[in-house]
Amino acid sequence: KSKFKQLKKEMEVKIEEQVQAETQEFFEAAATDGQTYVSREEFMEYKRSEGISEQEVQAATEAFFAVADKDGDGVVTTEEFAQYKEEEAREAAEAKIQEEA
């Protein structure tokens, strides 16, 4: 049981580090002037820079804001983005555990 607790703690630390890195990377790329939030327009520009079609940009924006904009104010803050990425990372880790079980 203690080995399980140790593995769980290591997973938590890895998730936290991954979330911090992804949050910093995303906001450096998508936010303007070091803001702590990203608007729909900024997110769309960020997605356009990936070279995808305008239809894909629209779909990605709608999907992202539907899950990441927790308070529905039309912007995603660093806190909201980190929460979104943490949920995503936990789901992936749980799926991996289920596969190995």
BAFI-3210 file (N, C-alpha, C; in Angstrom, 3 decimals, decimal comma, padded with zeros to 6 digits):
// residues 101
n [1|2|3|4|5|6|7|8|9|10|11|12|13|14|15|16|17|18|19|20|21|22|23|24|25|26|27|28|29|30|31|32|33|34|35|36|37|38|39|40|41|42|43|44|45|46|47|48|49|50|51|52|53|54|55|56|57|58|59|60|61|62|63|64|65|66|67|68|69|70|71|72|73|74|75|76|77|78|79|80|81|82|83|84|85|86|87|88|89|90|91|92|93|94|95|96|97|98|99|100|101]
n.u [000,836|001,986|003,751|001,977|000,938|003,234|003,700|001,384|001,778|004,068|002,945|001,140|002,906|004,232|002,073|001,422|003,802|003,805|001,432|002,024|004,157|002,903|000,930|002,419|003,792|001,639|000,439|002,544|002,657|000,040|-001,224|-001,347|001,072|001,897|-000,372|-002,688|-004,751|-006,585|-008,280|-011,132|-010,520|-007,707|-007,116|-008,076|-006,317|-003,966|-004,550|-004,842|-002,217|-001,244|-001,761|-004,175|-007,478|-010,000|-012,471|-011,728|-010,374|-012,501|-014,074|-012,262|-011,939|-014,533|-014,862|-012,711|-013,263|-015,705|-015,043|-012,842|-013,292|-014,316|-015,988|-017,470|-016,994|-015,903|-013,173|-010,158|-008,492|-005,197|-005,506|-007,893|-007,073|-005,005|-006,471|-008,106|-006,113|-005,074|-007,243|-007,446|-004,950|-005,171|-007,292|-006,066|-004,001|-005,476|-006,745|-004,542|-003,740|-005,934|-005,641|-003,345|-004,120]
n.v [-001,208|001,201|001,546|002,064|004,523|006,068|005,946|007,228|009,778|010,536|010,597|012,707|014,859|014,812|015,406|017,980|019,375|019,027|020,363|022,996|023,585|023,310|025,252|027,626|027,567|027,667|030,179|031,921|031,655|032,245|034,399|037,983|040,481|039,435|038,809|037,381|035,945|034,521|035,546|034,719|035,579|035,768|033,099|031,988|033,137|031,944|029,248|029,488|029,918|027,408|026,470|025,326|024,774|027,377|026,501|024,406|025,923|027,401|025,278|024,150|026,302|026,648|024,158|024,211|026,498|025,709|023,780|024,821|027,490|028,135|029,894|031,089|033,646|034,389|034,537|032,697|032,108|031,874|030,234|028,844|027,513|025,913|024,290|022,976|021,570|019,993|018,338|017,001|015,677|014,031|012,375|011,049|009,734|008,055|006,476|005,167|003,691|002,006|000,547|-000,893|-002,441]
n.w [000,000|000,706|-001,375|-003,437|-002,561|-002,798|-005,575|-006,428|-005,354|-006,799|-009,351|-009,042|-008,678|-011,156|-012,853|-011,946|-012,592|-015,375|-016,070|-015,252|-017,004|-019,534|-019,328|-019,081|-021,544|-023,383|-022,771|-023,297|-026,036|-026,947|-025,560|-025,507|-024,816|-022,312|-020,830|-018,419|-019,350|-022,121|-024,930|-027,040|-029,634|-029,555|-029,098|-031,459|-033,333|-032,464|-033,065|-035,833|-036,547|-036,582|-039,026|-039,798|-041,236|-041,574|-040,716|-039,021|-037,119|-036,024|-034,960|-033,119|-031,395|-030,333|-029,048|-027,207|-025,596|-024,555|-022,668|-021,223|-020,436|-017,622|-016,123|-018,046|-019,139|-021,533|-021,789|-021,200|-018,338|-016,786|-014,573|-015,159|-017,485|-016,482|-014,751|-016,607|-018,097|-016,057|-015,420|-017,845|-017,896|-015,624|-016,407|-018,547|-017,190|-015,504|-017,424|-018,474|-016,264|-016,019|-018,378|-017,813|-015,726]
ca.u [000,000|002,868|004,288|000,895|000,900|004,421|003,440|000,344|002,412|004,928|002,060|000,629|004,004|004,424|000,939|001,576|004,899|003,350|000,429|002,725|004,921|001,975|000,262|003,382|004,041|000,440|000,227|003,602|002,342|-001,292|-001,624|-000,570|001,618|002,043|-001,656|-002,986|-005,942|-006,609|-009,620|-011,471|-009,780|-006,311|-007,056|-008,256|-005,046|-003,036|-004,892|-004,540|-000,766|-000,955|-001,976|-005,391|-008,514|-010,824|-013,509|-011,079|-010,117|-013,794|-014,451|-011,332|-012,236|-015,783|-014,606|-011,814|-013,947|-016,779|-014,519|-011,813|-013,808|-015,150|-017,000|-018,234|-016,845|-015,347|-011,715|-009,618|-007,391|-004,165|-006,067|-008,836|-006,309|-004,313|-007,496|-008,455|-005,009|-004,963|-008,316|-007,045|-003,821|-005,680|-008,063|-005,101|-003,301|-006,428|-006,926|-003,328|-003,794|-006,942|-005,064|-002,322|-004,730]
ca.v [000,000|002,361|001,727|002,707|005,934|006,708|006,096|008,241|011,066|010,820|010,953|014,054|015,805|014,850|016,125|019,392|019,919|019,043|021,418|024,283|023,781|023,510|026,534|028,674|027,503|028,122|031,616|032,632|031,599|032,718|035,664|039,146|041,350|038,783|038,749|036,145|035,361|034,449|035,765|033,877|036,072|035,358|031,651|031,729|033,475|030,887|028,062|029,777|029,794|025,983|026,160|024,547|025,513|028,275|025,659|023,721|026,955|027,656|024,095|024,035|027,400|026,317|023,022|024,635|027,401|024,973|023,061|025,545|028,755|027,629|030,857|031,544|035,086|034,638|034,451|031,592|032,592|030,871|029,283|027,984|026,659|024,917|023,339|022,183|020,658|019,036|017,360|016,213|014,825|013,010|011,407|010,255|008,865|007,026|005,563|004,346|002,748|001,004|-000,315|-001,755|-003,281]
ca.w [000,000|000,755|-002,728|-004,182|-002,154|-003,373|-007,006|-006,590|-005,083|-007,949|-010,458|-008,751|-008,935|-012,607|-013,439|-011,606|-013,400|-016,770|-016,193|-015,172|-018,241|-020,643|-019,126|-019,429|-022,989|-024,084|-022,592|-024,017|-027,460|-027,321|-024,924|-025,939|-023,767|-021,015|-020,105|-017,702|-019,950|-023,577|-025,475|-028,198|-030,796|-029,405|-029,277|-032,887|-033,987|-032,067|-033,857|-037,253|-036,732|-036,770|-040,430|-040,018|-041,958|-040,753|-040,105|-037,896|-036,108|-035,367|-034,178|-031,993|-030,465|-029,632|-028,161|-026,134|-024,673|-023,885|-021,499|-020,469|-019,892|-016,520|-015,661|-019,199|-019,385|-022,860|-021,755|-020,408|-017,497|-016,509|-013,609|-015,877|-018,389|-015,658|-014,287|-017,788|-018,401|-014,958|-015,625|-019,016|-017,504|-014,704|-017,202|-019,309|-016,236|-015,074|-018,553|-018,565|-015,138|-016,373|-019,417|-017,223|-014,677]
c.u [000,871|003,499|003,241|000,834|002,067|004,220|002,412|000,934|003,310|004,090|001,524|001,675|004,232|003,311|001,086|002,669|004,489|002,368|001,087|003,460|003,993|001,257|001,182|003,602|002,845|000,282|001,329|003,272|001,051|-001,682|-000,754|-000,111|001,645|000,773|-001,823|-004,311|-005,793|-008,058|-009,880|-010,661|-008,309|-006,166|-007,182|-006,981|-003,994|-003,292|-004,592|-003,042|-000,344|-001,222|-003,206|-006,450|-009,326|-011,941|-012,947|-010,769|-011,397|-014,185|-013,563|-011,616|-013,480|-015,555|-013,755|-012,545|-015,090|-016,280|-013,569|-012,309|-014,827|-016,260|-017,782|-018,104|-016,184|-013,839|-011,322|-008,405|-006,348|-004,707|-007,032|-008,093|-005,609|-005,293|-007,901|-007,365|-004,832|-006,026|-007,963|-005,937|-004,272|-006,471|-007,126|-004,379|-004,220|-006,675|-005,734|-003,323|-004,785|-006,397|-004,097|-002,898|-005,229]
c.v [001,258|002,626|002,427|004,194|006,704|006,949|007,181|009,634|011,478|011,252|012,369|015,114|015,937|015,640|017,617|020,053|020,048|020,195|022,797|024,585|024,072|024,852|027,675|028,728|028,058|029,635|032,451|032,699|032,327|034,080|036,807|039,938|040,722|038,731|037,400|035,546|035,369|034,610|034,777|034,283|035,646|033,855|031,292|032,042|032,408|029,631|028,279|029,599|028,331|025,536|025,306|025,418|026,387|027,493|024,914|024,697|027,221|026,495|023,949|025,095|027,085|025,199|023,436|025,508|026,707|024,262|023,885|026,835|028,434|028,594|031,493|033,016|035,417|034,714|033,242|032,133|031,489|029,817|028,314|027,014|025,557|023,864|022,399|021,147|019,603|017,949|016,430|015,222|013,716|011,941|010,489|009,273|007,735|006,011|004,629|003,295|001,630|000,026|-001,331|-002,709|-004,605]
c.w [000,000|-000,615|-003,608|-003,849|-002,763|-004,867|-007,262|-006,375|-006,261|-009,149|-010,267|-009,066|-010,440|-013,281|-013,179|-012,440|-014,861|-016,992|-016,165|-016,472|-019,416|-020,538|-019,531|-020,938|-023,766|-023,976|-023,238|-025,505|-027,817|-026,748|-025,440|-024,723|-022,385|-020,184|-019,411|-018,166|-021,469|-024,014|-026,613|-029,414|-030,732|-029,634|-030,759|-033,669|-033,708|-032,912|-035,338|-037,525|-036,902|-038,206|-040,704|-040,698|-041,000|-040,053|-038,894|-036,764|-035,311|-034,448|-032,941|-030,940|-029,656|-028,619|-026,960|-025,120|-023,932|-022,631|-020,637|-019,829|-018,800|-016,099|-016,813|-019,533|-020,723|-022,919|-020,917|-019,662|-017,316|-015,550|-014,285|-016,793|-017,610|-015,157|-015,422|-018,087|-017,309|-015,104|-016,777|-018,643|-016,561|-015,463|-017,980|-018,384|-015,774|-016,183|-018,679|-017,455|-015,442|-017,424|-018,813|-016,183|-015,231]
res [k|s|k|f|k|q|l|k|k|e|m|e|v|k|i|e|e|q|v|q|a|e|t|q|e|f|f|e|a|a|a|t|d|g|q|t|y|v|s|r|e|e|f|m|e|y|k|r|s|e|g|i|s|e|q|e|v|q|a|a|t|e|a|f|f|a|v|a|d|k|d|g|d|g|v|v|t|t|e|e|f|a|q|y|k|e|e|e|a|r|e|a|a|e|a|k|i|q|e|e|a]
***
